[in-house]
Amino acid sequence: MSGPGRPTQRMPIGRGPMGQAMGGEKARNFGPSAKRLLAMLRPDRLLLFVVLVFSILSVTLSVIGPKLLGEGTNVVFAGFISLQVPAGMTKQQVIDQLVASGNEDQANMIAAMDFVPGAGVDFDQLARILTLVLIVYVFSSLFGWLQARILNGVVQRGMHRLRLQVEDKVHRLPLSYFDRVQRGELLSRVTNDVDNIGQTMQQTLSQVVISLLTVIGVLTMMFLISPLLAVIALVTIPLTIFITVLVAKRSQKLFVQQWKTTGVLNARVEETFSGHSVVKVFGHQKEVEADFRAENEELYRSSFGAQFLSGVIMPAMMFVGNLVYVAIAVVGGLQVAAGLMSIGDVQAFIQYSRQFTQPLSQLGSMANLLQSGVASAERVFELLDEEDQTPDDAPADTAPESASRLEFEDVSFRYVADKPLIDSLTLAARPGSTVAIVGPTGAGKTTLVNLIMRFYDVDSGRITLDGIDTRRMTRDDLRARTGMVLQDTWLFAGTIRENIAYGRPDASDEEIVSAARAAYVDRFVHALPDGYDTMLDDEATNLSVGERQLITIARAFLADPRILILDEATSSVDTRTELLIQRAMSRLREDRTAFVIAHRLSTIRDADLILVMEDGTIVEQGSHGELLAQKGAYWRLYNAQFEGAAEEDEPADVPTAPQSPPPTTAQIVVDALAESEDAVE
């Protein structure tokens, strides 16, 4: 699309004015973004409550396990000690002998144990304890599996809703947004960032809940067993918080930069691959490779830095946990020797210390996932928070079904506020007429189409359809009456039949074939292996450019619009195909108000009205013959394409009748085709 002031050269997101990569900026606010992310799960809050209940049950049972195993250890150790004591002696006698011999530590340890001298290990009691432990761990695993399964469904439904929001938002965005944001950058937000959010929530939500509950449960059990050892274990909490915050502050901005650079790199790859042939033709491979290497290097640095810093958390947590483990083992051993704790309690406490430091380490290691996910969430939220296009008026006006008179009344418009484009434009297109718009590149021709379709709204004045301001109509109603055939053909992956029926999905096969015949599609379709059911890929590479263009014209035929817009529909096809397209478009324009944008002036000779635009202003208007007679802007454009259209050696002051150029090859072929068509008919 053209027009002065229009941002045709879009600057990649995340790059400075001169193209240099900017440094990663820190996330705007981690807390609110994370809260907004969790709010997406609110519709499933009942299931989240069930997940919480199952998590509590799972953690509670898993926390009880070490205590029960400690009791089993006490049974085994007491049985072993009992075998060392001669049968017939009482426990008190053994203690008195140890005290008398000066072994008070051993006496205190024996006093803390419950055994019968000479009885050995009570295997019945041990079996009961181990059976109970088995039941506890089985149900703990069952509840853990249930909560993980339910949470998985909740997260996936949340991501499904987020994707629907993003899809709906894309359709509500104004065209100006797509003009200033690169397509690869937008695709990165819609795909990579949304997928990263889903993976982050999937991997962290359940683990965060389980880890927090485990810390609370384990800490409770440790205080019940030994407040002294529990206080030693608590040293890990401030150390964990300090290390996590220290690392997170440095890695968060790198995660933001990582996903921003990913979008820039995607835009670069998409742009380069779609224009691969142009890059080859102009020999810019080295420049493209250099740009790619620079952006890839930037992505490598930010990704490596973010992952390296966040990866430091887990080893640091393990180091702190090992220090606490050593401290608990030493102090616990002294407590057992003093008779203040049983050996089973020390064993249970050591297990609890592992259980205590492990979730803290997991919480710390999940910081990188959380930061990455929230950084992606902020990018998606930026998209969702973009300003929507101006909503339609309610209630909206409706034009008659047959409405086709389009008028511009003193219309002014500009893409950039301080750069005038169209000022005080007035024109009228009567029903059934063909209005051709010509002019140099950047004159504002395509801008008129944007205004007719309400891709942009006028700044002042109005555009009316049978006297009704198009801004008072809904966009869907206005566009449903309008058909467009553009220079850039767009076909989707599907059959030729489906592509033709895109404008009218409910059309019958007879109507589809009739439209194909009118647009000369039927001529080449039967040469394809599957006819109308031939599958096209998303680029329709199995068809020529002209064949693709004819399919888009057939699509417009089938839609049967009252207003038709043809924007350079024949500029990139061969001569014979151009002739077929011209004949098809001539049929398509019958009984419709048509706007034709063309650089090839031979295609608009028969237009009812030709508008010549320069710098957003209509400088001339009239029929082909009238404009040639004026020898103004149109005459100059025409002569630039057809040499010999006027005699240059005529005296300037002698008026001469306008002379048409000699018939061109294209015109001769058109006439021949017309004669052959008439003969066939």
C-alpha positions in Angstrom: 0.0 0.0 0.0 1.3 3.4 -0.9 0.9 6.9 0.1 3.1 9.8 1.4 3.6 9.7 5.1 2.7 6.0 5.3 5.2 4.0 7.3 6.4 1.8 4.5 9.8 1.0 6.1 8.9 -0.6 9.4 11.6 -0.7 12.1 12.0 -4.0 13.8 10.7 -4.3 17.3 13.5 -3.9 19.9 15.9 -2.0 17.6 17.2 1.5 17.9 16.8 4.3 15.4 19.9 3.4 13.6 19.2 -0.4 13.6 21.5 -1.2 16.6 20.1 -3.7 19.0 18.9 -2.1 22.2 19.6 -3.5 25.6 16.9 -5.7 27.3 14.6 -3.7 29.5 13.4 -5.1 32.7 9.8 -6.5 32.9 7.4 -3.7 33.8 6.1 -5.5 36.9 6.5 -9.2 37.7 3.8 -9.3 40.4 0.8 -7.8 38.5 1.7 -9.7 35.3 1.9 -13.0 37.2 -1.4 -12.2 39.0 -3.1 -11.5 35.6 -1.7 -14.7 34.3 -3.2 -16.7 37.1 -6.5 -14.8 36.7 -6.9 -16.7 33.4 -7.6 -19.8 35.4 -10.4 -18.2 37.4 -13.3 -19.9 35.4 -11.9 -23.3 36.8 -11.6 -22.1 40.4 -13.7 -25.0 41.7 -11.3 -27.5 40.1 -8.4 -25.5 41.5 -9.9 -25.9 44.9 -10.1 -29.7 44.3 -6.4 -29.6 43.2 -5.5 -27.8 46.4 -7.4 -30.4 48.5 -5.7 -33.3 46.8 -2.3 -31.5 47.1 -2.8 -31.1 50.8 -3.7 -34.8 51.2 -0.7 -35.9 49.1 1.7 -33.7 51.0 0.3 -34.6 54.4 0.7 -38.3 53.7 4.2 -37.9 52.3 5.2 -35.9 55.4 3.9 -38.6 57.7 6.0 -41.3 56.0 9.5 -40.4 57.4 8.0 -40.3 60.9 6.6 -43.8 60.5 9.9 -45.0 59.1 11.7 -43.5 62.1 9.4 -45.6 64.3 10.4 -48.7 62.4 14.0 -47.8 62.8 13.5 -47.5 66.6 11.9 -51.0 66.6 14.8 -52.5 64.8 17.5 -50.7 66.9 15.7 -51.5 70.2 15.5 -55.2 69.2 19.2 -55.1 68.4 20.1 -53.6 71.8 17.8 -56.0 73.6 19.9 -58.9 72.2 23.0 -57.4 73.8 21.4 -57.5 77.3 21.3 -60.8 79.2 17.8 -62.2 79.5 16.4 -61.8 83.0 17.7 -58.3 83.6 15.4 -55.4 83.6 15.9 -52.2 81.7 16.5 -50.3 84.9 19.2 -52.7 86.0 21.0 -52.2 82.7 20.8 -48.4 83.2 22.1 -48.6 86.8 25.1 -50.7 85.7 26.0 -48.2 82.9 25.8 -45.3 85.3 27.9 -47.1 87.9 30.6 -47.8 85.3 30.7 -44.2 84.2 28.9 -44.6 80.8 26.2 -42.0 81.5 25.8 -41.2 77.8 25.0 -44.8 77.0 22.7 -45.0 80.0 20.8 -41.9 78.8 20.5 -43.4 75.3 19.2 -46.7 76.7 16.7 -44.8 79.0 15.2 -43.2 75.9 14.5 -46.6 74.2 11.7 -49.0 74.7 12.8 -52.6 74.8 12.7 -55.9 76.6 16.1 -57.4 77.4 16.7 -60.5 75.3 13.5 -60.2 73.3 15.1 -59.2 70.0 13.3 -57.4 67.1 9.5 -57.3 67.2 8.8 -58.3 63.6 5.0 -58.1 64.0 5.2 -54.5 65.1 7.7 -53.8 62.3 5.4 -55.4 59.7 2.5 -53.3 60.9 4.6 -50.1 60.6 5.9 -51.0 57.1 2.4 -51.9 55.9 1.1 -48.5 57.1 4.1 -46.8 55.4 3.2 -48.6 52.1 -0.4 -47.5 52.4 0.6 -43.9 53.2 2.9 -43.6 50.2 0.5 -45.3 47.8 -2.3 -42.9 48.6 0.1 -39.9 48.6 1.1 -40.9 45.1 -2.5 -41.4 44.1 -3.6 -37.9 45.3 -0.5 -36.4 43.7 -1.4 -38.0 40.4 -5.0 -36.8 40.6 -4.1 -33.2 41.4 -1.6 -33.2 38.5 -4.1 -34.6 36.1 -6.8 -32.1 37.0 -4.4 -29.2 37.0 -3.2 -30.2 33.6 -6.7 -29.9 32.3 -7.2 -26.5 34.0 -4.0 -25.1 32.5 -4.8 -26.3 29.0 -8.2 -24.8 29.2 -6.7 -21.6 30.3 -4.3 -21.6 27.4 -7.2 -22.4 25.1 -9.0 -19.3 26.4 -5.8 -17.2 26.0 -5.4 -18.3 22.4 -9.0 -17.4 21.7 -8.4 -14.0 23.2 -5.3 -13.5 21.1 -7.1 -14.6 17.9 -10.1 -12.4 18.7 -7.8 -9.5 19.5 -5.9 -9.8 16.2 -9.2 -9.5 14.3 -10.1 -6.3 16.3 -6.8 -4.6 15.8 -6.8 -1.7 13.3 -4.8 -2.0 10.1 -2.3 0.7 11.4 -1.1 -1.9 14.0 0.0 -4.3 11.3 1.6 -1.5 9.4 4.0 -0.7 12.3 4.6 -4.2 13.7 6.5 -6.8 11.7 4.7 -9.9 10.8 7.4 -12.2 12.3 7.2 -10.3 15.6 3.5 -10.7 15.7 3.7 -14.4 14.9 6.3 -14.8 17.6 3.9 -13.3 20.2 1.0 -15.4 19.0 2.9 -18.7 18.8 6.2 -18.8 20.7 5.2 -16.6 23.7 1.8 -18.3 24.1 3.4 -21.7 24.0 6.1 -20.6 26.5 3.3 -19.4 28.9 1.6 -22.8 28.6 4.8 -24.7 29.3 5.7 -22.5 32.2 2.3 -22.9 33.9 2.3 -26.6 33.2 5.7 -27.1 34.8 5.5 -24.7 37.7 2.0 -24.4 39.0 1.7 -27.9 40.4 5.3 -27.9 41.6 4.9 -24.5 43.3 1.8 -25.7 45.2 3.4 -29.0 46.2 6.7 -27.3 47.2 5.0 -24.7 49.4 2.8 -27.3 51.1 5.8 -29.6 51.6 7.8 -26.8 53.3 4.9 -26.1 55.7 4.3 -29.7 56.5 7.9 -30.7 56.9 8.6 -27.6 59.1 5.7 -28.6 61.3 6.9 -32.1 61.8 10.5 -30.9 62.5 9.3 -28.6 65.3 7.3 -31.5 66.7 10.4 -33.7 66.7 13.1 -31.2 67.8 12.7 -27.4 68.0 16.5 -27.1 68.2 17.1 -28.9 64.9 14.1 -27.1 63.3 15.7 -23.8 64.0 18.9 -25.0 62.4 17.0 -26.0 59.3 15.2 -22.6 59.2 18.6 -21.0 58.3 18.0 -22.2 54.7 15.0 -20.0 54.2 16.7 -16.6 54.4 19.6 -17.9 52.4 17.3 -19.3 49.7 15.4 -16.0 49.5 18.6 -14.0 49.3 20.1 -16.2 46.6 16.9 -16.3 44.5 16.3 -12.6 44.6 20.0 -11.8 43.9 19.9 -14.0 40.8 16.4 -13.2 39.7 17.1 -9.4 39.6 19.9 -10.0 37.1 18.3 -12.7 35.0 14.8 -11.2 34.6 15.9 -8.5 32.1 17.8 -11.1 30.1 14.6 -13.2 29.8 12.7 -10.2 28.6 15.5 -9.5 26.0 15.5 -13.2 25.0 11.9 -13.3 24.0 12.1 -9.8 22.4 15.1 -10.9 20.3 13.3 -14.1 19.4 10.5 -12.0 17.9 13.1 -9.9 16.0 14.9 -12.9 14.7 11.6 -14.6 13.6 10.7 -11.4 11.7 14.1 -11.4 10.0 13.8 -15.1 9.0 10.2 -14.6 7.7 11.2 -11.5 5.8 14.3 -13.1 4.2 12.6 -16.4 3.3 9.5 -14.7 1.7 11.9 -12.5 -0.3 14.6 -15.1 -0.9 14.6 -14.6 -4.7 14.9 -10.9 -4.4 17.9 -11.3 -2.0 19.5 -13.6 -4.5 18.9 -11.3 -7.5 20.4 -8.3 -5.9 23.3 -10.2 -4.3 22.5 -9.3 -0.7 23.2 -12.7 0.7 26.2 -11.5 2.7 24.3 -8.5 4.2 21.3 -10.8 5.1 23.7 -13.3 6.7 25.5 -10.6 8.6 22.2 -9.2 10.0 21.1 -12.8 10.9 24.4 -13.6 12.6 24.2 -10.3 14.6 20.6 -10.9 15.8 21.3 -14.6 16.4 24.4 -13.7 18.4 22.3 -11.2 20.4 19.7 -14.0 21.1 22.5 -16.4 22.1 24.0 -13.9 24.6 20.6 -13.1 26.2 19.5 -16.7 26.3 22.8 -18.0 27.6 23.0 -15.3 30.2 19.4 -15.9 31.4 19.8 -19.6 31.6 23.3 -19.5 33.2 22.2 -17.1 35.9 19.0 -18.9 36.7 20.8 -22.2 36.5 23.1 -21.1 39.4 20.1 -21.2 41.8 19.8 -25.0 42.0 23.5 -25.7 42.8 23.5 -22.9 45.3 20.5 -24.4 47.1 22.0 -27.8 47.1 25.2 -26.4 48.7 23.1 -24.7 51.4 21.1 -27.9 51.9 24.3 -30.0 52.3 25.6 -27.6 55.0 22.3 -27.9 56.9 22.4 -31.7 56.5 25.8 -31.8 58.1 24.8 -29.5 61.0 21.6 -31.6 61.6 23.6 -34.9 61.6 26.2 -33.6 64.1 23.7 -31.9 66.5 21.3 -34.8 66.1 24.0 -37.3 67.0 24.8 -35.3 70.2 21.1 -35.2 71.0 20.9 -39.1 70.7 24.0 -39.5 72.8 22.5 -37.3 75.5 19.3 -39.3 75.5 17.2 -36.3 74.3 16.2 -37.9 71.0 15.8 -41.5 69.7 17.9 -42.6 66.7 14.7 -43.1 64.7 13.7 -39.4 65.3 17.2 -38.3 64.1 16.8 -40.5 61.0 13.3 -39.0 60.4 14.6 -35.5 60.9 17.5 -36.0 58.4 14.8 -37.2 55.9 12.8 -34.1 56.7 15.8 -31.9 56.2 16.2 -33.3 52.7 12.5 -32.9 52.1 12.7 -29.3 53.4 15.7 -28.2 51.3 14.5 -30.0 48.1 11.3 -27.9 47.6 13.2 -24.8 48.4 15.8 -25.7 45.8 12.9 -26.5 43.4 11.3 -23.1 44.1 14.6 -21.4 43.4 15.2 -23.4 40.2 11.7 -22.6 39.0 12.6 -18.9 39.1 14.0 -19.1 35.6 10.8 -20.7 34.2 8.6 -18.2 36.0 10.7 -15.3 34.8 10.6 -16.6 31.2 6.9 -17.3 31.4 6.0 -13.9 32.8 8.3 -12.2 30.3 6.3 -13.9 27.5 3.0 -13.1 29.3 3.9 -9.4 29.3 4.5 -9.5 25.6 1.1 -11.2 25.0 -0.6 -8.8 27.4 0.9 -5.9 25.4 -0.8 -7.3 22.3 -4.1 -7.8 24.2 -3.9 -4.2 25.6 -3.4 -2.6 22.2 -6.1 -0.2 21.3 -8.9 -1.8 19.3 -10.2 -0.3 16.1 -12.9 2.3 16.5 -16.1 0.3 17.3 -19.1 0.5 15.0 -21.9 2.8 15.8 -24.9 1.3 17.6 -27.5 1.3 16.3 -25.9 1.2 12.8 -27.4 2.4 9.6 -28.1 0.0 6.8 -28.0 0.8 3.1 -30.3 -0.9 0.6 -29.1 -4.2 -0.8 -28.8 -2.6 -4.3 -26.8 0.4 -3.0 -23.8 1.1 -5.2 -23.5 4.9 -5.5 -20.3 5.9 -3.7 -19.3 9.5 -3.0 -16.4 11.3 -1.4 -17.5 14.5 0.2 -14.7 16.9 1.1 -12.6 14.0 2.5 -9.3 14.7 4.2 -6.9 12.0 5.6 -3.3 11.5 6.7 -1.5 8.5 8.1 0.9 10.7 10.2 -0.6 13.8 11.8 2.0 16.3 10.5 2.2 14.8 6.9 -0.7 15.8 4.7 -1.9 13.1 2.3 -5.5 13.6 1.0 -7.1 17.0 1.4 -10.6 18.1 0.5 -11.2 15.2 -2.0 -14.7 15.2 -3.6 -15.8 12.6 -6.2 -18.8 10.5 -7.1 -19.1 7.1 -8.6 -22.5 6.4 -10.0 -24.0 2.9 -10.0 -22.7 0.7 -12.8 -19.8 2.9 -13.6 -16.1 2.2 -13.7 -13.8 4.6 -12.0 -10.1 4.3 -12.8 -7.5 5.8 -10.4 -4.1 6.4 -11.9 -1.0 8.3 -10.8 2.6 7.9 -9.8 3.6 5.7 -6.9 2.8 7.3 -3.5 0.0 9.4 -5.0 -2.5 8.0 -2.6 -4.4 5.6 -4.9 -4.5 2.6 -2.5 -5.3 5.0 0.3 -8.6 5.6 -1.4 -9.3 1.9 -1.3 -8.4 1.8 2.4 -10.9 4.5 3.1 -13.6 2.9 1.1 -13.2 -0.4 3.0 -12.8 1.5 6.3 -9.5 0.0 7.0 -8.9 3.6 8.0 -11.5 6.2 8.9 -11.4 9.7 7.3 -10.1 12.6 9.4 -12.8 14.9 8.1 -15.5 14.9 5.5 -17.4 11.7 4.8 -17.8 8.8 2.3 -21.4 7.8 1.6 -23.1 4.8 0.1 -26.4 5.9 -1.5 -26.3 8.9 0.8 -25.5 6.9 4.0 -22.2 7.7 5.8 -20.2 4.5 5.7 -19.0 5.3 9.3 -22.6 4.8 10.4 -22.6 1.3 8.9 -20.9 -1.7 10.5 -17.7 -2.7 8.9 -19.0 -6.2 8.2 -22.0 -4.8 6.4 -19.9 -2.4 4.3 -17.3 -5.0 3.4 -20.0 -7.6 2.6 -21.1 -5.4 -0.3 -17.5 -5.0 -1.5 -15.3 -7.3 -3.5 -11.6 -6.9 -3.9 -9.1 -8.4 -6.4 -5.6 -7.4 -5.3 -2.2 -7.5 -7.0 -1.0 -9.9 -4.3 -3.1 -13.1 -4.6 -4.0 -14.8 -1.3 -5.0 -18.5 -1.5 -5.1 -20.8 1.5 -4.2 -24.4 1.8 -7.2 -26.3 0.5 -8.8 -27.3 -2.8 -9.4 -24.9 -5.7 -13.2 -25.4 -5.1 -12.8 -24.2 -1.4 -10.7 -21.2 -2.4 -13.3 -20.0 -5.0 -16.1 -20.5 -2.4 -14.3 -18.5 0.2 -16.5 -15.5 -0.3 -19.7 -17.7 -0.2 -19.2 -20.9 1.7 -22.8 -21.9 1.0 -22.5 -21.7 -2.8 -23.5 -24.7 -4.8 -21.1 -26.6 -7.1 -23.0 -25.3 -10.1 -22.5 -21.7 -8.9 -18.8 -22.3 -8.2 -18.2 -23.8 -11.7 -20.2 -21.0 -13.3 -18.0 -18.4 -11.5 -14.9 -20.4 -12.6 -16.0 -20.3 -16.2 -16.7 -16.6 -16.1 -13.2 -16.0 -14.8 -11.5 -18.5 -17.3 -10.5 -20.8 -14.4 -12.4 -23.7 -15.9 -9.9 -23.7 -18.8 -6.9 -24.8 -16.8 -8.6 -26.7 -13.9 -9.4 -29.7 -16.1 -5.8 -30.1 -16.9 -5.0 -30.6 -13.2 -4.9 -34.1 -11.8 -7.9 -33.7 -9.5 -9.7 -30.8 -11.2 -11.6 -28.6 -8.8 -10.5 -30.9 -5.9 -6.8 -30.2 -6.6 -5.1 -29.4 -3.3 -3.2 -26.1 -3.0 -0.5 -25.5 -0.4 -0.5 -22.3 1.6 1.6 -20.6 -1.2 -0.3 -22.2 -4.1 3.1 -23.1 -5.7 1.5 -25.7 -7.9 -0.2 -22.9 -9.9 1.2 -20.0 -11.9 0.8 -16.4 -10.9 -1.8 -15.8 -13.5 -3.8 -18.9 -12.6 -3.8 -17.8 -8.9 -5.0 -14.4 -10.0 -7.9 -15.9 -12.0 -9.0 -17.9 -9.0 -9.2 -14.7 -6.9 -11.3 -13.2 -9.7 -13.6 -16.2 -9.7 -13.9 -15.8 -5.9 -15.1 -12.2 -6.5 -17.5 -13.4 -9.2 -19.1 -15.8 -6.8 -19.4 -13.2 -4.0 -21.4 -11.0 -6.4 -20.5 -7.7 -4.7 -22.2 -4.4 -5.6 -18.9 -2.5 -5.3 -15.8 -3.9 -6.9 -12.2 -2.8 -6.3 -9.4 -4.0 -8.6 -6.0 -3.0 -7.3 -3.2 -3.7 -9.9 -4.7 -7.1 -10.6 -2.7 -7.7 -13.8 0.6 -6.2 -13.0 2.6 -9.4 -12.4 1.3 -11.7 -15.1 2.2 -12.5 -18.7 0.5 -10.9 -21.7 -1.9 -13.7 -22.6 -3.0 -14.2 -19.0 -3.4 -10.5 -18.7 -5.8 -10.5 -21.6 -7.8 -13.3 -20.0 -7.9 -11.4 -16.7 -8.9 -8.2 -18.4 -11.8 -9.9 -20.1 -12.8 -11.6 -16.9 -12.7 -8.3 -15.0 -14.7 -6.6 -17.8 -17.5 -9.2 -17.2 -17.1 -8.8 -13.4 -17.6 -5.0 -13.6 -20.9 -5.3 -15.4 -23.8 -3.8 -13.4 -21.4 -2.9 -10.5 -19.7 0.2 -9.3 -16.0 -0.6 -9.9 -12.8 1.1 -8.8 -9.8 0.2 -10.8 -6.2 1.1 -9.7 -3.8 0.6 -12.5 -0.3 1.6 -13.7 -0.9 0.0 -17.1 -3.1 2.6 -18.7 -4.1 0.3 -21.5 -6.3 -1.5 -19.0 -8.5 1.4 -18.2 -9.1 3.0 -21.6 -12.8 2.1 -21.4 -13.4 3.4 -17.8 -16.3 5.8 -17.4 -14.2 8.1 -15.3 -10.5 8.3 -14.9 -9.0 10.1 -11.8 -5.5 11.3 -12.0 -3.9 11.7 -8.5 -0.8 13.4 -7.4 0.2 13.9 -3.8 -3.2 12.8 -2.5 -5.1 15.3 -4.7 -7.1 14.7 -7.8 -5.4 16.9 -10.4 -7.5 15.7 -13.4 -10.6 13.7 -14.1 -12.5 12.7 -17.2 -12.7 10.0 -19.9 -9.6 8.6 -21.7 -10.1 10.8 -24.7 -10.9 14.0 -22.7 -7.7 13.6 -20.6 -5.5 13.0 -23.6 -6.9 16.1 -25.2 -6.0 18.2 -22.1 -2.3 17.2 -22.5 -1.8 17.3 -18.8 -0.7 14.8 -16.2 -2.6 11.9 -17.8 -1.2 12.7 -21.2 2.3 12.6 -19.7 1.7 9.3 -18.0 0.2 7.8 -21.2 3.1 9.0 -23.4 5.6 7.6 -20.9 4.1 4.1 -21.6 3.2 4.5 -25.3 5.7 6.4 -27.4 4.3 8.1 -30.4 1.0 8.9 -28.8 1.4 12.5 -29.8 3.5 14.2 -32.4 6.2 16.0 -30.6 7.3 18.0 -33.7 3.9 19.8 -33.9 4.1 23.6 -33.1 3.1 24.2 -29.6 0.6 26.9 -30.5 -1.2 24.9 -33.1 -4.1 22.9 -31.6 -4.2 19.3 -32.8 -6.8 16.7 -32.3 -5.8 14.0 -29.8 -4.4 11.0 -31.5 -4.6 7.5 -30.2 -1.5 5.4 -30.3 -1.2 2.7 -32.9 -2.7 -0.6 -31.8 -0.4 -2.5 -29.5 0.3 -6.2 -29.6 -2.0 -6.6 -26.5 -4.8 -4.9 -28.3 -4.4 -7.0 -31.4 -4.5 -10.2 -29.3 -7.6 -8.9 -27.4 -9.4 -8.3 -30.6 -8.4 -11.7 -31.9 -9.6 -13.4 -28.7 -12.8 -11.4 -28.9 -13.4 -12.6 -32.4 -12.6 -16.2 -31.5 -15.0 -16.0 -28.5 -17.8 -14.6 -30.7 -17.1 -17.4 -33.2 -17.4 -20.0 -30.5 -20.6 -18.5 -29.1 
